[in-house]
Amino acid sequence: MAEFHSFQPPARLLLGPGPSPVPQRILDALARPTIGHLDPRFVAMMDETKALLRYAFRTDNALTLPVSAPGSAGMEAAFVNLIEPGDTVVVCQNGVFGGRMRENVVRVGATAVMVNDAFGTPVDLDKVESALRANPGAKALAFVHAETSTGVLSDAAALCALARAHGALSIVDSVTGLGGVSVEVDDWGADVIYSGSQKCLAAPPGLSPMSFGDAAVDVLKSRKTPVQSWFLDMNLIINYWQGSGARAYHHTAPINMLYALHEALVMLHEEGLEAAWARHRENHLRLVRGLDAIGLELLVEESARLPQLNAVSVPAGVDEAAVRRRLLEEHNIEIGAGLGELAGKIWRIGLMGAGSNPQNVDRVLGALGEILQRKAA
Amino acid sequence: MAEFHSFQPPARLLLGPGPSPVPQRILDALARPTIGHLDPRFVAMMDETKALLRYAFRTDNALTLPVSAPGSAGMEAAFVNLIEPGDTVVVCQNGVFGGRMRENVVRVGATAVMVNDAFGTPVDLDKVESALRANPGAKALAFVHAETSTGVLSDAAALCALARAHGALSIVDSVTGLGGVSVEVDDWGADVIYSGSQKCLAAPPGLSPMSFGDAAVDVLKSRKTPVQSWFLDMNLIINYWQGSGARAYHHTAPINMLYALHEALVMLHEEGLEAAWARHRENHLRLVRGLDAIGLELLVEESARLPQLNAVSVPAGVDEAAVRRRLLEEHNIEIGAGLGELAGKIWRIGLMGAGSNPQNVDRVLGALGEILQRKAA
């Protein structure tokens, strides 16, 4: 058998769609000695993590916690806990992740009514209202607040209000939103929201922070069928994450990853949410100015741009994969490719979490400019 | 809002049912800089991890990989990928985790035929054969090789052979087994097996190594219904973990946790599987001798004892929770409580992975002896 050695990752600057650069302080927290998932000291840290997540989500929701797996599992947890076979869900798709929502609805045995918008544009409120009106018994409206595949921000407040007006629960994907742009769970009246650890929170990938409002908890507790996933069944997970005194074992929590998420949230709290949003916005504007100077255009119209994820149109005649390869190999910078129908047409430049700073903006602009100029020369 | 600070875990000696003590070398690997899940250097590390898992599982199975969530998700992945609504599964229960298997079967819409044995005894082969004979169309036989809740080892080779003889797939839980006792996936002819990162592999909790044999892959590929979990759908996950050249994005892999698992497997490969098994056995025997000397007895008969998880009967008149609390508070040693019908009746002393060494055996024996003597005095 071959020889095996410790893995030494190269030094990359992560300016793609996530993971984002993880600060040394969070890596240090990650590497603290593992303790038990029922240790009283660990349980106290869990309680702090819930309080910090409520701060980040701007909510008082009791059921606010990280799911022990990446954002895709958070998405699945939202659907398997709230949707039952035979339900109808209005699903907005304006990027790849709306399609994944549909997959989740179908696999629960429910019907997905799709509201489609072009990749790169926000969810159209009029179309959503028509769909809700045409499907009066719809259990939920599901949409992506911050589309990681296109860099588009949709109007979560208005979409949650539409859902509420039509008696539907709102299911909000803010994997890329949380910590980078305004997320107002209580003001929006969002019923369920999920995010990811590895975007604007700047922790490694592997956890999915979630929050369930009272109406969602009522639906969860009055289900007619069991939640199809044992691992993601919130009725069981509550007994580990909530309650005073002893916590009931459900599954073994990912201890060290939770240290990292806790540290990331402590750092976000130190900076302040509004300051973090402003920082993401300023560095985004710096990037836009710089892209303009080297003749590159953004895919998304100005009013719907996510500051933390910038979809840049690939100029005609440019081999987008070759540019990304050079960025990685010659400059140690990772940016993202387009997904789905945008494959080959855009680059995705993430300025997320600790990655959002002026130095990184200048570094990626310099490298991109150099590569494109060399090609043109 | 309250003040929040970095979390500093106490220095615990983890001698419970897992997580086990994580060596500094693995914590160091965990904390290396995060890179992207599609980075070619990361993909090369994934390939090494698969090769190392094949070494640990003793298999040539192509579909051998870690699921991006704890062992409970590995269990769920086994059932949701192979079992369809209407199927019958013979499930052996001789501890808590057999009951969890039944939950998984039921939530897939299949029927679980239970074979029950007393907690603390191994799975009875005759009962299993009767159940398989009585259910000729059974799709699978599911059993726990190494019962974490009782410290019992069952005869995986014989159980897999019984399944095969009756045309059923074998689904093997070896969450606590892998790396601590002989696991022979190819020799057994096990069709699916799952484990956990935080037991005898000595990595932090959060990943579930799995292996699927050819027959299982055939079943997976010829399903009549979609896998009910999108996140755990192996038909999709294969496209990220397998194949030459570019890997298709499915979900964002838990990068740093995979660094840790890779390092843990490199260390296991350095020590050698047989040497690791022998070490677990020797330290177990040292513990048994020491327990005997302080008048404590093991729950499980000698032939079925797992060296890495020792179920110790709580003597009459002893408050088991108070003893565990003192071990934790006064000695910084964590041991486990009984689960299910063994709650209050046993302690679980884990000697797993890096935790299995003579110093730890002597330390827990000394502390236990001191606490019990003080109580008796």
Interface residues (C-beta under 8 A of the other chain):
Chain A: M1 A2 F4 H5 S6 F7 Q8 P9 P10 A11 R12 L14 G16 G18 P19 P21 V22 R25 L27 D28 A29 L30 A31 R32 P33 T34 I35 G36 H37 D39 P40 R41 F42 M45 E48 A51 L52 Y55 S68 A69 P70 G71 S72 A73 M75 E76 R100 E103 N104 V106 R107 V108 G196 Q198 P204 P205 G206 P226 V227 Q228 S229 W230 F231 Y249 H250 H251 T252 A253 P254 I255 N256 M257 Y259 A260 H262 E263 L265 V266 H269 L328 E334 L339
Chain B: M1 A2 F4 H5 S6 F7 Q8 P9 P10 A11 R12 L14 G16 G18 P19 P21 V22 R25 L27 D28 A29 L30 A31 R32 P33 T34 I35 G36 H37 D39 P40 R41 F42 M45 E48 A51 L52 Y55 S68 A69 P70 G71 S72 A73 M75 E76 R100 E103 N104 V106 R107 V108 G196 Q198 P204 P205 G206 P226 V227 Q228 S229 W230 F231 Y249 H250 H251 T252 A253 P254 I255 N256 M257 Y259 A260 H262 E263 L265 V266 H269 L328 E334 L339
